[in-house]
Amino acid sequence: MLTVKMLGDEIGSADHIRHLPNTGETSYIYETGDFELEFIIGKDGKADHVNLVNHQ
């Protein structure tokens, strides 16, 4: 179980936070050079999944 608090404690504040109105989830995005690391947090406050996106 990964929570927003755990993300903040381990890797700091997200560079961007986007609310996903269609699902009620929130995306916490971390810029990591050529990539974005995106944690999708569900309504329960826990990570549902993680995306790694190339900035090409």
PDB file of N, CA, C and O in Angstrom:
ATOM      1  N   MET A   1       0.852  -1.172   0.000  1.00  0.00           N
ATOM      2  CA  MET A   1       0.000   0.000   0.000  1.00  0.00           C
ATOM      3  C   MET A   1       0.901   1.239   0.000  1.00  0.00           C
ATOM      4  O   MET A   1       1.730   1.413   0.894  1.00  0.00           O
ATOM      5  N   LEU A   2       0.734   2.079  -0.990  1.00  0.00           N
ATOM      6  CA  LEU A   2       1.496   3.310  -1.126  1.00  0.00           C
ATOM      7  C   LEU A   2       0.521   4.477  -1.039  1.00  0.00           C
ATOM      8  O   LEU A   2      -0.475   4.512  -1.762  1.00  0.00           O
ATOM      9  N   THR A   3       0.803   5.427  -0.161  1.00  0.00           N
ATOM     10  CA  THR A   3      -0.084   6.575   0.037  1.00  0.00           C
ATOM     11  C   THR A   3       0.620   7.865  -0.385  1.00  0.00           C
ATOM     12  O   THR A   3       1.830   7.877  -0.614  1.00  0.00           O
ATOM     13  N   VAL A   4      -0.149   8.946  -0.484  1.00  0.00           N
ATOM     14  CA  VAL A   4       0.411  10.251  -0.823  1.00  0.00           C
ATOM     15  C   VAL A   4       1.435  10.680   0.223  1.00  0.00           C
ATOM     16  O   VAL A   4       2.473  11.240  -0.128  1.00  0.00           O
ATOM     17  N   LYS A   5       1.164  10.431   1.482  1.00  0.00           N
ATOM     18  CA  LYS A   5       2.113  10.786   2.549  1.00  0.00           C
ATOM     19  C   LYS A   5       3.434  10.048   2.347  1.00  0.00           C
ATOM     20  O   LYS A   5       4.506  10.634   2.501  1.00  0.00           O
ATOM     21  N   MET A   6       3.356   8.777   2.006  1.00  0.00           N
ATOM     22  CA  MET A   6       4.571   7.990   1.779  1.00  0.00           C
ATOM     23  C   MET A   6       5.368   8.554   0.602  1.00  0.00           C
ATOM     24  O   MET A   6       6.595   8.637   0.661  1.00  0.00           O
ATOM     25  N   LEU A   7       4.664   8.943  -0.471  1.00  0.00           N
ATOM     26  CA  LEU A   7       5.352   9.560  -1.616  1.00  0.00           C
ATOM     27  C   LEU A   7       6.095  10.808  -1.175  1.00  0.00           C
ATOM     28  O   LEU A   7       7.273  10.977  -1.490  1.00  0.00           O
ATOM     29  N   GLY A   8       5.414  11.683  -0.447  1.00  0.00           N
ATOM     30  CA  GLY A   8       6.031  12.916   0.034  1.00  0.00           C
ATOM     31  C   GLY A   8       7.224  12.658   0.923  1.00  0.00           C
ATOM     32  O   GLY A   8       8.245  13.338   0.814  1.00  0.00           O
ATOM     33  N   ASP A   9       7.102  11.677   1.806  1.00  0.00           N
ATOM     34  CA  ASP A   9       8.198  11.349   2.725  1.00  0.00           C
ATOM     35  C   ASP A   9       9.409  10.776   1.984  1.00  0.00           C
ATOM     36  O   ASP A   9      10.550  11.059   2.349  1.00  0.00           O
ATOM     37  N   GLU A  10       9.161   9.973   0.947  1.00  0.00           N
ATOM     38  CA  GLU A  10      10.247   9.263   0.268  1.00  0.00           C
ATOM     39  C   GLU A  10      10.861  10.041  -0.898  1.00  0.00           C
ATOM     40  O   GLU A  10      12.081  10.049  -1.059  1.00  0.00           O
ATOM     41  N   ILE A  11      10.021  10.700  -1.715  1.00  0.00           N
ATOM     42  CA  ILE A  11      10.571  11.361  -2.904  1.00  0.00           C
ATOM     43  C   ILE A  11      10.188  12.835  -3.017  1.00  0.00           C
ATOM     44  O   ILE A  11      10.518  13.484  -4.008  1.00  0.00           O
ATOM     45  N   GLY A  12       9.506  13.358  -2.027  1.00  0.00           N
ATOM     46  CA  GLY A  12       9.201  14.787  -1.995  1.00  0.00           C
ATOM     47  C   GLY A  12       7.876  15.138  -2.642  1.00  0.00           C
ATOM     48  O   GLY A  12       7.076  14.269  -2.988  1.00  0.00           O
ATOM     49  N   SER A  13       7.669  16.413  -2.791  1.00  0.00           N
ATOM     50  CA  SER A  13       6.426  16.911  -3.365  1.00  0.00           C
ATOM     51  C   SER A  13       6.393  16.673  -4.866  1.00  0.00           C
ATOM     52  O   SER A  13       7.416  16.756  -5.545  1.00  0.00           O
ATOM     53  N   ALA A  14       5.213  16.379  -5.368  1.00  0.00           N
ATOM     54  CA  ALA A  14       5.035  16.178  -6.807  1.00  0.00           C
ATOM     55  C   ALA A  14       5.260  17.494  -7.556  1.00  0.00           C
ATOM     56  O   ALA A  14       4.983  18.575  -7.037  1.00  0.00           O
ATOM     57  N   ASP A  15       5.765  17.380  -8.778  1.00  0.00           N
ATOM     58  CA  ASP A  15       5.952  18.559  -9.621  1.00  0.00           C
ATOM     59  C   ASP A  15       4.616  19.074 -10.149  1.00  0.00           C
ATOM     60  O   ASP A  15       4.435  20.277 -10.342  1.00  0.00           O
ATOM     61  N   HIS A  16       3.686  18.155 -10.379  1.00  0.00           N
ATOM     62  CA  HIS A  16       2.348  18.508 -10.862  1.00  0.00           C
ATOM     63  C   HIS A  16       1.342  17.581 -10.203  1.00  0.00           C
ATOM     64  O   HIS A  16       1.632  16.414  -9.940  1.00  0.00           O
ATOM     65  N   ILE A  17       0.165  18.109  -9.942  1.00  0.00           N
ATOM     66  CA  ILE A  17      -0.944  17.304  -9.428  1.00  0.00           C
ATOM     67  C   ILE A  17      -2.135  17.579 -10.321  1.00  0.00           C
ATOM     68  O   ILE A  17      -2.527  18.731 -10.510  1.00  0.00           O
ATOM     69  N   ARG A  18      -2.712  16.514 -10.873  1.00  0.00           N
ATOM     70  CA  ARG A  18      -3.876  16.654 -11.754  1.00  0.00           C
ATOM     71  C   ARG A  18      -5.031  15.830 -11.185  1.00  0.00           C
ATOM     72  O   ARG A  18      -4.862  14.673 -10.802  1.00  0.00           O
ATOM     73  N   HIS A  19      -6.182  16.442 -11.141  1.00  0.00           N
ATOM     74  CA  HIS A  19      -7.387  15.728 -10.710  1.00  0.00           C
ATOM     75  C   HIS A  19      -8.048  15.127 -11.941  1.00  0.00           C
ATOM     76  O   HIS A  19      -8.206  15.801 -12.959  1.00  0.00           O
ATOM     77  N   LEU A  20      -8.430  13.878 -11.848  1.00  0.00           N
ATOM     78  CA  LEU A  20      -9.034  13.160 -12.966  1.00  0.00           C
ATOM     79  C   LEU A  20     -10.531  13.019 -12.700  1.00  0.00           C
ATOM     80  O   LEU A  20     -10.960  12.052 -12.070  1.00  0.00           O
ATOM     81  N   PRO A  21     -11.326  13.973 -13.175  1.00  0.00           N
ATOM     82  CA  PRO A  21     -12.748  14.012 -12.813  1.00  0.00           C
ATOM     83  C   PRO A  21     -13.548  12.800 -13.269  1.00  0.00           C
ATOM     84  O   PRO A  21     -14.534  12.439 -12.626  1.00  0.00           O
ATOM     85  N   ASN A  22     -13.145  12.164 -14.365  1.00  0.00           N
ATOM     86  CA  ASN A  22     -13.900  11.007 -14.860  1.00  0.00           C
ATOM     87  C   ASN A  22     -13.827   9.817 -13.922  1.00  0.00           C
ATOM     88  O   ASN A  22     -14.754   9.010 -13.866  1.00  0.00           O
ATOM     89  N   THR A  23     -12.718   9.701 -13.178  1.00  0.00           N
ATOM     90  CA  THR A  23     -12.531   8.542 -12.301  1.00  0.00           C
ATOM     91  C   THR A  23     -12.518   8.913 -10.824  1.00  0.00           C
ATOM     92  O   THR A  23     -12.627   8.041  -9.963  1.00  0.00           O
ATOM     93  N   GLY A  24     -12.385  10.201 -10.528  1.00  0.00           N
ATOM     94  CA  GLY A  24     -12.271  10.630  -9.133  1.00  0.00           C
ATOM     95  C   GLY A  24     -10.888  10.405  -8.562  1.00  0.00           C
ATOM     96  O   GLY A  24     -10.680  10.576  -7.361  1.00  0.00           O
ATOM     97  N   GLU A  25      -9.934  10.023  -9.406  1.00  0.00           N
ATOM     98  CA  GLU A  25      -8.568   9.786  -8.963  1.00  0.00           C
ATOM     99  C   GLU A  25      -7.755  11.072  -9.080  1.00  0.00           C
ATOM    100  O   GLU A  25      -8.194  12.054  -9.678  1.00  0.00           O
ATOM    101  N   THR A  26      -6.559  11.042  -8.494  1.00  0.00           N
ATOM    102  CA  THR A  26      -5.635  12.167  -8.574  1.00  0.00           C
ATOM    103  C   THR A  26      -4.292  11.645  -9.050  1.00  0.00           C
ATOM    104  O   THR A  26      -3.817  10.610  -8.582  1.00  0.00           O
ATOM    105  N   SER A  27      -3.681  12.367  -9.985  1.00  0.00           N
ATOM    106  CA  SER A  27      -2.400  11.988 -10.548  1.00  0.00           C
ATOM    107  C   SER A  27      -1.307  12.873  -9.939  1.00  0.00           C
ATOM    108  O   SER A  27      -1.379  14.099 -10.015  1.00  0.00           O
ATOM    109  N   TYR A  28      -0.309  12.247  -9.342  1.00  0.00           N
ATOM    110  CA  TYR A  28       0.855  12.941  -8.779  1.00  0.00           C
ATOM    111  C   TYR A  28       2.016  12.679  -9.720  1.00  0.00           C
ATOM    112  O   TYR A  28       2.447  11.539  -9.890  1.00  0.00           O
ATOM    113  N   ILE A  29       2.526  13.758 -10.339  1.00  0.00           N
ATOM    114  CA  ILE A  29       3.518  13.624 -11.397  1.00  0.00           C
ATOM    115  C   ILE A  29       4.865  14.184 -10.941  1.00  0.00           C
ATOM    116  O   ILE A  29       4.959  15.301 -10.433  1.00  0.00           O
ATOM    117  N   TYR A  30       5.901  13.372 -11.140  1.00  0.00           N
ATOM    118  CA  TYR A  30       7.275  13.747 -10.803  1.00  0.00           C
ATOM    119  C   TYR A  30       8.085  13.788 -12.088  1.00  0.00           C
ATOM    120  O   TYR A  30       8.126  12.810 -12.834  1.00  0.00           O
ATOM    121  N   GLU A  31       8.734  14.929 -12.350  1.00  0.00           N
ATOM    122  CA  GLU A  31       9.606  15.084 -13.514  1.00  0.00           C
ATOM    123  C   GLU A  31      10.961  14.450 -13.178  1.00  0.00           C
ATOM    124  O   GLU A  31      11.564  14.760 -12.151  1.00  0.00           O
ATOM    125  N   THR A  32      11.428  13.560 -14.058  1.00  0.00           N
ATOM    126  CA  THR A  32      12.695  12.866 -13.808  1.00  0.00           C
ATOM    127  C   THR A  32      13.577  12.906 -15.047  1.00  0.00           C
ATOM    128  O   THR A  32      13.973  11.861 -15.562  1.00  0.00           O
ATOM    129  N   GLY A  33      13.883  14.100 -15.523  1.00  0.00           N
ATOM    130  CA  GLY A  33      14.702  14.215 -16.730  1.00  0.00           C
ATOM    131  C   GLY A  33      13.859  13.980 -17.969  1.00  0.00           C
ATOM    132  O   GLY A  33      12.955  14.762 -18.263  1.00  0.00           O
ATOM    133  N   ASP A  34      14.147  12.906 -18.701  1.00  0.00           N
ATOM    134  CA  ASP A  34      13.429  12.603 -19.932  1.00  0.00           C
ATOM    135  C   ASP A  34      12.089  11.920 -19.691  1.00  0.00           C
ATOM    136  O   ASP A  34      11.354  11.646 -20.640  1.00  0.00           O
ATOM    137  N   PHE A  35      11.769  11.644 -18.441  1.00  0.00           N
ATOM    138  CA  PHE A  35      10.558  10.896 -18.127  1.00  0.00           C
ATOM    139  C   PHE A  35       9.708  11.601 -17.077  1.00  0.00           C
ATOM    140  O   PHE A  35      10.190  12.444 -16.321  1.00  0.00           O
ATOM    141  N   GLU A  36       8.435  11.231 -17.053  1.00  0.00           N
ATOM    142  CA  GLU A  36       7.533  11.599 -15.960  1.00  0.00           C
ATOM    143  C   GLU A  36       7.159  10.314 -15.242  1.00  0.00           C
ATOM    144  O   GLU A  36       6.815   9.317 -15.876  1.00  0.00           O
ATOM    145  N   LEU A  37       7.225  10.341 -13.941  1.00  0.00           N
ATOM    146  CA  LEU A  37       6.778   9.238 -13.113  1.00  0.00           C
ATOM    147  C   LEU A  37       5.445   9.674 -12.521  1.00  0.00           C
ATOM    148  O   LEU A  37       5.382  10.646 -11.767  1.00  0.00           O
ATOM    149  N   GLU A  38       4.382   8.957 -12.864  1.00  0.00           N
ATOM    150  CA  GLU A  38       3.028   9.372 -12.510  1.00  0.00           C
ATOM    151  C   GLU A  38       2.381   8.319 -11.600  1.00  0.00           C
ATOM    152  O   GLU A  38       2.225   7.160 -11.982  1.00  0.00           O
ATOM    153  N   PHE A  39       2.016   8.741 -10.409  1.00  0.00           N
ATOM    154  CA  PHE A  39       1.324   7.874  -9.460  1.00  0.00           C
ATOM    155  C   PHE A  39      -0.155   8.230  -9.492  1.00  0.00           C
ATOM    156  O   PHE A  39      -0.522   9.378  -9.243  1.00  0.00           O
ATOM    157  N   ILE A  40      -0.999   7.262  -9.794  1.00  0.00           N
ATOM    158  CA  ILE A  40      -2.438   7.481  -9.815  1.00  0.00           C
ATOM    159  C   ILE A  40      -2.988   7.032  -8.467  1.00  0.00           C
ATOM    160  O   ILE A  40      -2.922   5.855  -8.112  1.00  0.00           O
ATOM    161  N   ILE A  41      -3.534   7.996  -7.721  1.00  0.00           N
ATOM    162  CA  ILE A  41      -4.039   7.740  -6.376  1.00  0.00           C
ATOM    163  C   ILE A  41      -5.561   7.668  -6.438  1.00  0.00           C
ATOM    164  O   ILE A  41      -6.216   8.583  -6.936  1.00  0.00           O
ATOM    165  N   GLY A  42      -6.109   6.577  -5.931  1.00  0.00           N
ATOM    166  CA  GLY A  42      -7.550   6.366  -5.943  1.00  0.00           C
ATOM    167  C   GLY A  42      -8.266   7.166  -4.868  1.00  0.00           C
ATOM    168  O   GLY A  42      -7.642   7.850  -4.057  1.00  0.00           O
ATOM    169  N   LYS A  43      -9.574   7.068  -4.881  1.00  0.00           N
ATOM    170  CA  LYS A  43     -10.407   7.778  -3.906  1.00  0.00           C
ATOM    171  C   LYS A  43     -10.087   7.367  -2.472  1.00  0.00           C
ATOM    172  O   LYS A  43     -10.325   8.130  -1.536  1.00  0.00           O
ATOM    173  N   ASP A  44      -9.548   6.161  -2.301  1.00  0.00           N
ATOM    174  CA  ASP A  44      -9.212   5.663  -0.965  1.00  0.00           C
ATOM    175  C   ASP A  44      -7.873   6.192  -0.458  1.00  0.00           C
ATOM    176  O   ASP A  44      -7.462   5.866   0.656  1.00  0.00           O
ATOM    177  N   GLY A  45      -7.171   7.026  -1.285  1.00  0.00           N
ATOM    178  CA  GLY A  45      -5.902   7.609  -0.862  1.00  0.00           C
ATOM    179  C   GLY A  45      -4.699   6.711  -1.081  1.00  0.00           C
ATOM    180  O   GLY A  45      -3.598   7.033  -0.635  1.00  0.00           O
ATOM    181  N   LYS A  46      -4.894   5.587  -1.762  1.00  0.00           N
ATOM    182  CA  LYS A  46      -3.809   4.642  -2.018  1.00  0.00           C
ATOM    183  C   LYS A  46      -3.511   4.591  -3.510  1.00  0.00           C
ATOM    184  O   LYS A  46      -4.388   4.826  -4.342  1.00  0.00           O
ATOM    185  N   ALA A  47      -2.246   4.276  -3.838  1.00  0.00           N
ATOM    186  CA  ALA A  47      -1.845   4.193  -5.243  1.00  0.00           C
ATOM    187  C   ALA A  47      -2.579   3.051  -5.928  1.00  0.00           C
ATOM    188  O   ALA A  47      -2.591   1.918  -5.448  1.00  0.00           O
ATOM    189  N   ASP A  48      -3.187   3.373  -7.054  1.00  0.00           N
ATOM    190  CA  ASP A  48      -3.871   2.375  -7.871  1.00  0.00           C
ATOM    191  C   ASP A  48      -2.903   1.794  -8.894  1.00  0.00           C
ATOM    192  O   ASP A  48      -2.857   0.581  -9.101  1.00  0.00           O
ATOM    193  N   HIS A  49      -2.128   2.674  -9.533  1.00  0.00           N
ATOM    194  CA  HIS A  49      -1.090   2.237 -10.470  1.00  0.00           C
ATOM    195  C   HIS A  49      -0.095   3.369 -10.712  1.00  0.00           C
ATOM    196  O   HIS A  49      -0.301   4.510 -10.297  1.00  0.00           O
ATOM    197  N   VAL A  50       0.990   3.013 -11.399  1.00  0.00           N
ATOM    198  CA  VAL A  50       2.076   3.945 -11.680  1.00  0.00           C
ATOM    199  C   VAL A  50       2.364   3.921 -13.174  1.00  0.00           C
ATOM    200  O   VAL A  50       2.389   2.853 -13.787  1.00  0.00           O
ATOM    201  N   ASN A  51       2.580   5.093 -13.762  1.00  0.00           N
ATOM    202  CA  ASN A  51       2.943   5.204 -15.181  1.00  0.00           C
ATOM    203  C   ASN A  51       4.320   5.841 -15.308  1.00  0.00           C
ATOM    204  O   ASN A  51       4.676   6.724 -14.527  1.00  0.00           O
ATOM    205  N   LEU A  52       5.083   5.398 -16.280  1.00  0.00           N
ATOM    206  CA  LEU A  52       6.349   6.021 -16.637  1.00  0.00           C
ATOM    207  C   LEU A  52       6.207   6.475 -18.073  1.00  0.00           C
ATOM    208  O   LEU A  52       6.035   5.653 -18.972  1.00  0.00           O
ATOM    209  N   VAL A  53       6.278   7.806 -18.303  1.00  0.00           N
ATOM    210  CA  VAL A  53       6.002   8.389 -19.613  1.00  0.00           C
ATOM    211  C   VAL A  53       7.260   9.067 -20.139  1.00  0.00           C
ATOM    212  O   VAL A  53       7.880   9.868 -19.439  1.00  0.00           O
ATOM    213  N   ASN A  54       7.631   8.745 -21.368  1.00  0.00           N
ATOM    214  CA  ASN A  54       8.774   9.368 -22.036  1.00  0.00           C
ATOM    215  C   ASN A  54       8.350  10.734 -22.587  1.00  0.00           C
ATOM    216  O   ASN A  54       7.258  10.855 -23.142  1.00  0.00           O
ATOM    217  N   HIS A  55       9.194  11.766 -22.444  1.00  0.00           N
ATOM    218  CA  HIS A  55       8.895  13.124 -22.887  1.00  0.00           C
ATOM    219  C   HIS A  55       9.253  13.391 -24.341  1.00  0.00           C
ATOM    220  O   HIS A  55       9.515  14.547 -24.673  1.00  0.00           O
ATOM    221  N   GLN A  56       9.283  12.437 -25.201  1.00  0.00           N
ATOM    222  CA  GLN A  56       9.713  12.659 -26.595  1.00  0.00           C
ATOM    223  C   GLN A  56       8.809  13.576 -27.319  1.00  0.00           C
ATOM    224  O   GLN A  56       9.033  13.862 -28.495  1.00  0.00           O
TER     225      GLN A  56
END
